[in-house]
Structures are given as structure tokens and as C-alpha cells.
Amino acid sequence: MIHFAPAANSPAAAARAPVSRSTARKMAHHADDRLANDNAASVSAQVHDDAVLNAALRHFAEHGLSAAGHARAQAESALAAGDRIGFQHWLAITRALDRRLAAETERRALLVAD
């Protein structure tokens, strides 16, 4: 996530005037309640996510704006061929490119399986 800092002379910067050490500790303590740890995933899950992201970016570089649709077609082909691992791989790439399309593909796959 990228955060942009306000200009030094903006009202938002003025509101962030230096605070005492005890006030800073109180603020930090209360901030812990609002934080979400986006690094909580296991290392193996993170490596998998990195691999999927890398594959999705390569797929996007090859197919451009039609990459999500192409990945969905690959997922559906893998499912039709009975390749569950291939389906999961292409579904993950589709999800990285277009979550709604991936959710729709997954719903269709569940209907076919039933």
C-alpha cells in the first residue's frame, strides 16, 4: 500500500505537530487495536502468492487487457479435461487479474461438479 504525505505547509501537516512521549505511547497503544497484519500469512502461502502474482503479471504482459478472460478460458479448459490442479492454477491467475470473473468461474465450476 502506498501512503502519500501532505505538503509541509498543509492543514493536515499542522495537525501532526510534535506530541509528548507519553501522548505518543498512548496513541501507539490505541493504534494497535486498529491495525491489521497483512503479513500474517505463512511463508509458504506468501511464496505461493508471489508465484501467482508473477504468473499473473507475465500473463498480463502477454495478453494485455484480455488476460483475465484468457486465464478464465484456460481454467475452464483444464476443468473440462479433469485437470483440477491446472484449474486451480488458472483460477488463481484469473483471481489476481479480476476477482469478479474468478468468482463467477468458480461458481460455474461448482455447478458443473454437482
Solvent accessible surface area in square Angstrom, and as a share of the most:
residue,aa,sasa,rsa
1,M,208,0.93
2,I,136,0.69
3,H,149,0.67
4,F,181,0.75
5,A,86,0.67
6,P,49,0.31
7,A,64,0.50
8,A,102,0.79
9,N,141,0.72
10,S,25,0.16
11,P,119,0.75
12,A,55,0.43
13,A,18,0.14
14,A,74,0.58
15,A,89,0.69
16,R,152,0.56
17,A,59,0.46
18,P,137,0.86
19,V,81,0.47
20,S,64,0.42
21,R,185,0.68
22,S,61,0.39
23,T,54,0.31
24,A,43,0.33
25,R,155,0.56
26,K,132,0.56
27,M,113,0.51
28,A,57,0.45
29,H,121,0.54
30,H,105,0.47
31,A,26,0.20
32,D,93,0.48
33,D,115,0.59
34,R,179,0.65
35,L,128,0.64
36,A,97,0.75
37,N,108,0.55
38,D,128,0.67
39,N,119,0.61
40,A,76,0.59
41,A,58,0.45
42,S,65,0.42
43,V,115,0.66
44,S,84,0.54
45,A,39,0.30
46,Q,98,0.44
47,V,92,0.53
48,H,107,0.48
49,D,80,0.42
50,D,82,0.42
51,A,59,0.46
52,V,19,0.11
53,L,97,0.48
54,N,76,0.39
55,A,27,0.21
56,A,2,0.02
57,L,105,0.52
58,R,168,0.61
59,H,14,0.06
60,F,90,0.37
61,A,88,0.68
62,E,135,0.61
63,H,54,0.24
64,G,27,0.26
65,L,173,0.86
66,S,73,0.47
67,A,1,0.01
68,A,15,0.12
69,G,39,0.37
70,H,68,0.30
71,A,0,0.00
72,R,32,0.12
73,A,50,0.39
74,Q,65,0.29
75,A,0,0.00
76,E,61,0.27
77,S,65,0.42
78,A,13,0.10
79,L,42,0.21
80,A,94,0.73
81,A,83,0.65
82,G,64,0.61
83,D,67,0.35
84,R,122,0.45
85,I,148,0.75
86,G,14,0.13
87,F,2,0.01
88,Q,84,0.37
89,H,82,0.37
90,W,53,0.19
91,L,1,0.00
92,A,17,0.13
93,I,3,0.01
94,T,0,0.00
95,R,99,0.36
96,A,52,0.40
97,L,53,0.26
98,D,54,0.28
99,R,189,0.69
100,R,208,0.76
101,L,33,0.17
102,A,0,0.00
103,A,41,0.32
104,E,61,0.27
105,T,1,0.01
106,E,66,0.30
107,R,141,0.52
108,R,119,0.43
109,A,6,0.04
110,L,104,0.52
111,L,135,0.67
112,V,112,0.64
113,A,79,0.61
114,D,151,0.78
